[in-house]
């Protein structure tokens, strides 16, 4: 199980920062960006191999389930 930032969103922000720097902005003048979107990913295959059961309510809340 993993709970962390959305990588696609992080790459989008990196692209925006790079664009602003290439247009002449100073990196020290750019605001600090904190992740807003997080994802919950559950790997059922590994959970079953470890003999763990994942409650259906947690599976329903997951953004991605790996079977």
Buried (B, 14 or more C-beta within 10 A) or exposed (E): EEEEBBEEBBEEBEEEBEEBEEEEEEEEEEEEEEEEEEBBEBBBEEBEEEEEEBEEEEEEEBEEBEE
